[in-house]
C-alpha cells in the first residue's frame, strides 16, 4: 500500500526550510564580508594565539583582547573603512599616522 502524499508534505516543507535557511546564512555571511568568502584558516598568523590588550588607560571595563588577525582587520578598517578591504598603496593615507588604536589615558591634575 502506498503512502499518501499528505504524509510527505511536512518532510518537504522541512527540507525546503533547510535550503532557505542555508542560502540565507550564506548570503548574510557574504554581505557581512563585503562579498568575499568568510575568513577561515588562511595564514599562519590566524592560528597563533598571541593577543594584546587594547584599553582606555586604567579603565579596564572598556578594555578588550585582540588576536593578531583581529589586529590586522582593525588596521584594514582604519586604512580602507572596511574590515575586509585591503589597499595596495605603498604609502599610508593622510591622517593614518594619527589613527592609532591605542587610546590615551585622560589625566586628572
C-alpha positions as CSV (number, residue, x, y, z in Angstrom):
1,X,0.0,0.0,0.0
2,X,1.3,3.4,-0.9
3,X,1.9,6.4,1.3
4,X,-0.5,9.3,0.8
5,X,1.3,12.5,-0.3
6,X,-0.2,14.3,2.7
7,X,2.1,12.4,4.9
8,X,5.2,13.6,3.0
9,X,4.2,17.3,2.9
10,X,5.8,18.1,6.3
11,X,9.1,16.5,5.2
12,X,9.0,18.5,2.0
13,X,8.4,21.7,4.0
14,X,11.2,20.9,6.4
15,X,13.7,20.2,3.6
16,X,12.7,23.4,1.8
17,X,13.2,25.4,5.0
18,X,16.7,23.9,5.4
19,X,17.6,25.1,1.9
20,X,16.1,28.6,2.5
21,X,18.0,28.9,5.8
22,X,21.3,27.7,4.4
23,X,21.0,30.1,1.5
24,X,20.1,32.9,3.9
25,X,23.1,32.2,6.1
26,X,25.4,32.1,3.1
27,X,24.0,35.5,1.9
28,X,24.4,37.1,5.3
29,X,28.0,35.9,5.6
30,X,28.9,37.2,2.2
31,X,27.1,40.5,2.8
32,X,29.0,41.0,6.2
33,X,32.4,40.3,4.5
34,X,31.9,42.7,1.6
35,X,31.1,40.0,-0.9
36,X,34.1,37.9,-0.1
37,X,34.3,34.4,1.5
38,X,34.5,34.3,5.3
39,X,38.0,34.3,6.8
40,X,39.0,30.8,7.8
41,X,42.4,29.4,8.4
42,X,44.2,31.4,5.8
43,X,47.6,32.2,7.2
44,X,49.9,31.1,9.9
45,X,49.2,34.1,12.0
46,X,45.5,33.1,12.0
47,X,46.5,30.1,14.1
48,X,48.7,32.0,16.6
49,X,47.0,32.7,19.9
50,X,49.1,35.8,20.7
51,X,46.9,38.6,21.9
52,X,47.2,42.2,23.0
53,X,45.1,44.1,25.5
54,X,43.5,47.3,24.0
55,X,42.1,49.5,26.6
56,X,41.5,53.0,27.7
57,X,44.2,53.8,30.2
58,X,43.2,52.5,33.6
59,X,39.6,51.8,32.6
60,X,39.8,48.0,32.1
61,X,36.0,47.8,31.8
62,X,36.3,49.1,28.3
63,X,39.4,47.0,27.5
64,X,39.3,44.0,25.2
65,X,41.8,41.5,23.8
66,X,42.7,41.4,20.1
67,X,44.2,38.4,18.4
68,X,46.7,39.0,15.6
69,X,44.1,38.5,12.8
70,X,41.7,41.0,14.6
71,X,44.6,43.5,14.8
72,X,45.1,43.2,11.0
73,X,41.4,43.5,10.4
74,X,41.3,46.6,12.6
75,X,44.2,48.1,10.7
76,X,42.5,47.3,7.4
77,X,39.4,49.0,8.7
78,X,41.3,52.2,9.7
79,X,43.0,52.3,6.2
80,X,40.1,51.5,3.9
81,X,37.0,51.9,6.0
82,X,36.1,48.2,5.7
83,X,37.2,45.2,7.8
84,X,37.8,43.1,4.7
85,X,39.1,45.9,2.4
86,X,42.8,45.9,1.6
87,X,44.9,48.6,0.0
88,X,47.8,48.2,-2.4
89,X,49.1,51.7,-1.9
90,X,52.8,51.9,-0.9
91,X,52.1,54.9,1.3
92,X,49.6,55.1,4.1
93,X,46.7,57.6,3.6
94,X,47.0,61.0,5.1
95,X,45.9,61.0,8.7
96,X,46.7,57.3,9.2
97,X,49.8,58.2,11.3
98,X,47.5,59.6,14.0
99,X,44.8,57.0,13.8
100,X,46.4,54.8,16.4
101,X,44.1,52.2,18.0
102,X,45.8,52.7,21.4
103,X,43.7,55.2,23.5
104,X,45.4,57.8,25.6
105,X,44.6,58.0,29.3
106,X,42.9,61.2,30.4
107,X,44.9,62.7,33.2
108,X,43.3,64.5,36.1
109,X,45.6,67.1,37.6
